[in-house]
Each structure stands twice: as structure tokens, then as C-alpha cells.
């Protein structure tokens, strides 16, 4: 009797909703060297810091409203970065 080996599924916590989801179901945000917060669709871009959001506009709005992006990245988020993030996440929902 052989048991089927379960594949490990990495989990990440959404900074907007504080819920855990599989990493592949999340969108990664990074802080670039020039201080911008940008979306990393590949999940592999180099950045000095990374955070994850669920694929929902509500999660992005919550992260911005409650200043969780600022807390996670340790700096104020530029208005243009907030607008770009909200524009990207508007495709969900």
C-alpha cells in the first residue's frame, strides 16, 4: 500500500483582508529601489520588500484605506502608486 504524496502548497497572508490563500492565488507587491510600490505579476522580481494581496479590489482598497501598505513597506505610499494598484485590481470583481 503506497500513500500518495501530497504536494506542499505555499500559503501567504493578504495584507488587505488578513486571510490566508495559496501563493499562486495572490498578487505580489514589491518596493523597488527607487521607493515605488509596484505589482509583480511574475512573483520573482527583485525588490527590497514584498507583500501579497488577494485578487480582489476590496482587498486593495482595504490595504490602502487602513494604511497597511505603508506599515508593510515602512514608508508612505505615493498617490500615483495607490492609483495604479487600484486600477489593476479593478479588473477583479
Backbone as JSON Lines, residues from 0, in Angstrom:
{"i":0,"aa":"X","n":[0.83,-1.18,0.0],"ca":[0.0,0.0,0.0],"c":[0.88,1.25,0.0]}
{"i":1,"aa":"X","n":[0.79,2.0,-1.07],"ca":[1.56,3.23,-1.11],"c":[0.62,4.42,-0.94]}
{"i":2,"aa":"X","n":[1.09,5.36,-0.18],"ca":[0.31,6.56,0.05],"c":[0.7,7.61,-1.0]}
{"i":3,"aa":"X","n":[-0.28,8.3,-1.5],"ca":[0.0,9.38,-2.45],"c":[0.65,10.53,-1.67]}
{"i":4,"aa":"X","n":[1.73,11.02,-2.2],"ca":[2.44,12.1,-1.54],"c":[1.76,13.42,-1.85]}
{"i":5,"aa":"X","n":[1.44,14.17,-0.83],"ca":[0.79,15.45,-1.02],"c":[1.84,16.51,-1.33]}
{"i":6,"aa":"X","n":[1.53,17.32,-2.31],"ca":[2.44,18.39,-2.68],"c":[2.22,19.57,-1.74]}
{"i":7,"aa":"X","n":[3.31,20.15,-1.28],"ca":[3.26,21.31,-0.39],"c":[2.73,22.52,-1.16]}
{"i":8,"aa":"X","n":[1.75,23.2,-0.6],"ca":[1.19,24.41,-1.21],"c":[1.57,25.59,-0.32]}
{"i":9,"aa":"X","n":[2.45,26.48,-0.83],"ca":[2.83,27.63,-0.02],"c":[1.64,28.57,0.19]}
{"i":10,"aa":"X","n":[1.47,29.02,1.41],"ca":[0.37,29.93,1.75],"c":[0.94,31.31,2.06]}
{"i":11,"aa":"X","n":[0.15,32.32,1.74],"ca":[0.52,33.7,2.02],"c":[-0.68,34.41,2.64]}
{"i":12,"aa":"X","n":[-0.43,35.44,3.44],"ca":[-1.49,36.21,4.07],"c":[-1.7,37.5,3.31]}
{"i":13,"aa":"X","n":[-2.95,37.78,2.97],"ca":[-3.32,39.02,2.28],"c":[-3.21,40.17,3.28]}
{"i":14,"aa":"X","n":[-2.5,41.25,2.9],"ca":[-2.37,42.37,3.82],"c":[-3.65,43.21,3.87]}
{"i":15,"aa":"X","n":[-4.54,43.02,2.92],"ca":[-5.8,43.75,2.92],"c":[-6.84,43.1,3.81]}
{"i":16,"aa":"X","n":[-7.02,41.8,3.64],"ca":[-8.08,41.09,4.36],"c":[-7.58,40.27,5.54]}
{"i":17,"aa":"X","n":[-6.27,40.08,5.63],"ca":[-5.64,39.27,6.69],"c":[-6.09,37.8,6.64]}
{"i":18,"aa":"X","n":[-6.4,37.31,5.45],"ca":[-6.76,35.9,5.29],"c":[-5.67,35.19,4.51]}
{"i":19,"aa":"X","n":[-5.55,33.89,4.73],"ca":[-4.52,33.11,4.04],"c":[-5.09,32.46,2.8]}
{"i":20,"aa":"X","n":[-4.27,32.45,1.74],"ca":[-4.63,31.83,0.47],"c":[-3.37,31.19,-0.11]}
{"i":21,"aa":"X","n":[-3.54,30.25,-1.04],"ca":[-2.36,29.71,-1.73],"c":[-1.61,30.84,-2.46]}
{"i":22,"aa":"X","n":[-0.31,30.77,-2.43],"ca":[0.54,31.8,-3.03],"c":[0.16,32.08,-4.48]}
{"i":23,"aa":"X","n":[-0.16,31.04,-5.24],"ca":[-0.45,31.23,-6.67],"c":[-1.76,31.97,-6.9]}
{"i":24,"aa":"X","n":[-2.62,32.09,-5.87],"ca":[-3.87,32.82,-5.98],"c":[-3.75,34.27,-5.52]}
{"i":25,"aa":"X","n":[-2.54,34.71,-5.25],"ca":[-2.3,36.05,-4.72],"c":[-1.52,36.89,-5.73]}
{"i":26,"aa":"X","n":[-1.55,38.2,-5.53],"ca":[-0.76,39.13,-6.33],"c":[0.31,39.72,-5.41]}
{"i":27,"aa":"X","n":[1.55,39.68,-5.86],"ca":[2.67,40.18,-5.06],"c":[2.93,41.64,-5.39]}
{"i":28,"aa":"X","n":[3.17,42.42,-4.35],"ca":[3.58,43.81,-4.49],"c":[4.99,43.92,-3.94]}
{"i":29,"aa":"X","n":[5.8,44.76,-4.57],"ca":[7.16,44.95,-4.07],"c":[7.48,46.43,-3.97]}
{"i":30,"aa":"X","n":[8.46,46.72,-3.13],"ca":[9.02,48.07,-3.05],"c":[10.29,48.06,-3.87]}
{"i":31,"aa":"X","n":[10.34,48.92,-4.88],"ca":[11.52,48.99,-5.73],"c":[12.6,49.82,-5.05]}
{"i":32,"aa":"X","n":[13.79,49.8,-5.63],"ca":[14.91,50.55,-5.06],"c":[14.65,52.05,-5.04]}
{"i":33,"aa":"X","n":[13.82,52.54,-5.99],"ca":[13.53,53.98,-6.02],"c":[12.33,54.36,-5.14]}
{"i":34,"aa":"X","n":[11.81,53.4,-4.36],"ca":[10.78,53.7,-3.38],"c":[9.35,53.56,-3.86]}
{"i":35,"aa":"X","n":[9.13,53.09,-5.07],"ca":[7.78,52.88,-5.58],"c":[7.26,51.51,-5.15]}
{"i":36,"aa":"X","n":[5.95,51.42,-4.98],"ca":[5.28,50.16,-4.7],"c":[4.64,49.72,-6.01]}
{"i":37,"aa":"X","n":[5.08,48.58,-6.55],"ca":[4.59,48.13,-7.85],"c":[4.11,46.69,-7.77]}
{"i":38,"aa":"X","n":[3.3,46.32,-8.75],"ca":[2.77,44.97,-8.85],"c":[3.79,44.07,-9.53]}
{"i":39,"aa":"X","n":[4.02,42.91,-8.95],"ca":[4.96,41.93,-9.5],"c":[4.17,40.71,-9.95]}
{"i":40,"aa":"X","n":[3.8,40.7,-11.23],"ca":[2.98,39.6,-11.74],"c":[3.74,38.28,-11.82]}
{"i":41,"aa":"X","n":[5.05,38.33,-11.97],"ca":[5.83,37.1,-12.06],"c":[6.07,36.49,-10.68]}
{"i":42,"aa":"X","n":[6.06,37.32,-9.65],"ca":[6.35,36.84,-8.3],"c":[7.83,36.63,-8.06]}
{"i":43,"aa":"X","n":[8.65,37.09,-9.02],"ca":[10.08,36.85,-8.91],"c":[10.94,38.1,-9.08]}
{"i":44,"aa":"X","n":[10.29,39.25,-9.27],"ca":[11.07,40.48,-9.44],"c":[11.83,40.79,-8.17]}
{"i":45,"aa":"X","n":[13.04,41.26,-8.31],"ca":[13.78,41.64,-7.11],"c":[13.19,42.91,-6.51]}
{"i":46,"aa":"X","n":[13.07,42.92,-5.24],"ca":[12.58,44.08,-4.53],"c":[13.07,43.99,-3.11]}
{"i":47,"aa":"X","n":[13.21,45.14,-2.47],"ca":[13.75,45.11,-1.12],"c":[12.72,44.56,-0.12]}
{"i":48,"aa":"X","n":[11.44,44.56,-0.52],"ca":[10.39,44.06,0.37],"c":[9.21,43.63,-0.47]}
{"i":49,"aa":"X","n":[8.5,42.6,-0.05],"ca":[7.33,42.13,-0.78],"c":[6.15,41.91,0.13]}
{"i":50,"aa":"X","n":[4.94,41.99,-0.44],"ca":[3.7,41.73,0.3],"c":[2.7,41.15,-0.69]}
{"i":51,"aa":"X","n":[1.64,40.53,-0.18],"ca":[0.66,39.88,-1.03],"c":[-0.74,40.42,-0.79]}
{"i":52,"aa":"X","n":[-1.51,40.5,-1.89],"ca":[-2.91,40.88,-1.83],"c":[-3.75,39.83,-2.53]}
{"i":53,"aa":"X","n":[-4.95,39.58,-2.0],"ca":[-5.91,38.71,-2.67],"c":[-6.32,39.35,-3.98]}
{"i":54,"aa":"X","n":[-6.79,38.52,-4.9],"ca":[-7.23,39.04,-6.19],"c":[-8.63,39.64,-6.06]}
{"i":55,"aa":"X","n":[-8.71,40.78,-5.38],"ca":[-9.99,41.48,-5.25],"c":[-9.73,42.96,-5.03]}
{"i":56,"aa":"X","n":[-10.59,43.77,-5.63],"ca":[-10.47,45.22,-5.47],"c":[-10.68,45.6,-4.0]}
{"i":57,"aa":"X","n":[-11.6,44.9,-3.33],"ca":[-11.89,45.18,-1.93],"c":[-10.64,45.02,-1.06]}
{"i":58,"aa":"X","n":[-9.84,44.0,-1.34],"ca":[-8.61,43.78,-0.57],"c":[-7.63,44.94,-0.79]}
{"i":59,"aa":"X","n":[-7.5,45.39,-2.04],"ca":[-6.6,46.51,-2.34],"c":[-7.09,47.79,-1.66]}
{"i":60,"aa":"X","n":[-8.39,48.04,-1.74],"ca":[-8.95,49.23,-1.1],"c":[-8.74,49.2,0.41]}
{"i":61,"aa":"X","n":[-8.94,48.03,1.01],"ca":[-8.75,47.88,2.45],"c":[-7.29,48.13,2.85]}
{"i":62,"aa":"X","n":[-6.36,47.59,2.07],"ca":[-4.93,47.76,2.37],"c":[-4.53,49.23,2.3]}
{"i":63,"aa":"X","n":[-5.11,49.96,1.35],"ca":[-4.78,51.38,1.21],"c":[-5.48,52.19,2.3]}
{"i":64,"aa":"X","n":[-6.77,51.93,2.5],"ca":[-7.56,52.69,3.47],"c":[-7.01,52.57,4.89]}
{"i":65,"aa":"X","n":[-6.64,51.36,5.26],"ca":[-6.14,51.12,6.62],"c":[-4.63,51.32,6.74]}
{"i":66,"aa":"X","n":[-4.02,51.82,5.68],"ca":[-2.58,52.12,5.63],"c":[-1.71,50.9,5.91]}
{"i":67,"aa":"X","n":[-2.2,49.74,5.5],"ca":[-1.42,48.51,5.7],"c":[-0.26,48.43,4.72]}
{"i":68,"aa":"X","n":[-0.4,49.04,3.54],"ca":[0.74,49.08,2.62],"c":[1.88,49.88,3.24]}
{"i":69,"aa":"X","n":[1.54,51.02,3.83],"ca":[2.57,51.85,4.48],"c":[3.24,51.09,5.61]}
{"i":70,"aa":"X","n":[2.45,50.39,6.4],"ca":[3.02,49.63,7.53],"c":[3.9,48.5,7.03]}
{"i":71,"aa":"X","n":[3.46,47.81,6.0],"ca":[4.21,46.65,5.48],"c":[5.53,47.08,4.85]}
{"i":72,"aa":"X","n":[5.49,48.19,4.11],"ca":[6.7,48.62,3.4],"c":[7.51,49.65,4.18]}
{"i":73,"aa":"X","n":[7.0,50.13,5.29],"ca":[7.76,51.05,6.14],"c":[7.98,52.42,5.53]}
{"i":74,"aa":"X","n":[7.05,52.86,4.7],"ca":[7.18,54.19,4.08],"c":[5.81,54.62,3.56]}
{"i":75,"aa":"X","n":[5.62,55.93,3.37],"ca":[4.36,56.38,2.77],"c":[4.26,55.88,1.33]}
{"i":76,"aa":"X","n":[3.05,55.56,0.91],"ca":[2.82,55.09,-0.46],"c":[2.45,56.3,-1.31]}
{"i":77,"aa":"X","n":[3.14,56.45,-2.44],"ca":[2.87,57.57,-3.33],"c":[1.47,57.47,-3.91]}
{"i":78,"aa":"X","n":[0.82,58.61,-4.09],"ca":[-0.55,58.64,-4.63],"c":[-0.62,57.93,-5.98]}
{"i":79,"aa":"X","n":[0.39,58.15,-6.83],"ca":[0.39,57.51,-8.16],"c":[0.48,55.99,-8.04]}
{"i":80,"aa":"X","n":[1.19,55.48,-7.04],"ca":[1.27,54.04,-6.82],"c":[-0.07,53.48,-6.35]}
{"i":81,"aa":"X","n":[-0.75,54.22,-5.44],"ca":[-2.07,53.8,-4.98],"c":[-3.04,53.72,-6.16]}
{"i":82,"aa":"X","n":[-3.02,54.73,-7.02],"ca":[-3.92,54.76,-8.16],"c":[-3.65,53.61,-9.12]}
{"i":83,"aa":"X","n":[-2.37,53.31,-9.35],"ca":[-2.0,52.2,-10.24],"c":[-2.45,50.86,-9.66]}
{"i":84,"aa":"X","n":[-2.3,50.69,-8.36],"ca":[-2.72,49.45,-7.7],"c":[-4.23,49.29,-7.8]}
{"i":85,"aa":"X","n":[-4.98,50.36,-7.5],"ca":[-6.44,50.28,-7.58],"c":[-6.91,50.05,-9.0]}
{"i":86,"aa":"X","n":[-6.24,50.65,-9.97],"ca":[-6.6,50.44,-11.37],"c":[-6.39,48.98,-11.77]}
{"i":87,"aa":"X","n":[-5.27,48.41,-11.34],"ca":[-5.01,47.0,-11.66],"c":[-6.05,46.09,-11.02]}
{"i":88,"aa":"X","n":[-6.35,46.32,-9.73],"ca":[-7.25,45.44,-9.0],"c":[-8.72,45.66,-9.38]}
{"i":89,"aa":"X","n":[-9.03,46.71,-10.15],"ca":[-10.42,46.94,-10.56],"c":[-10.89,45.87,-11.56]}
{"i":90,"aa":"X","n":[-9.95,45.13,-12.15],"ca":[-10.35,44.04,-13.06],"c":[-10.93,42.84,-12.31]}
{"i":91,"aa":"X","n":[-10.7,42.78,-11.02],"ca":[-11.25,41.69,-10.2],"c":[-12.52,42.21,-9.56]}
{"i":92,"aa":"X","n":[-13.6,41.46,-9.65],"ca":[-14.93,41.81,-9.12],"c":[-15.66,42.65,-10.1]}
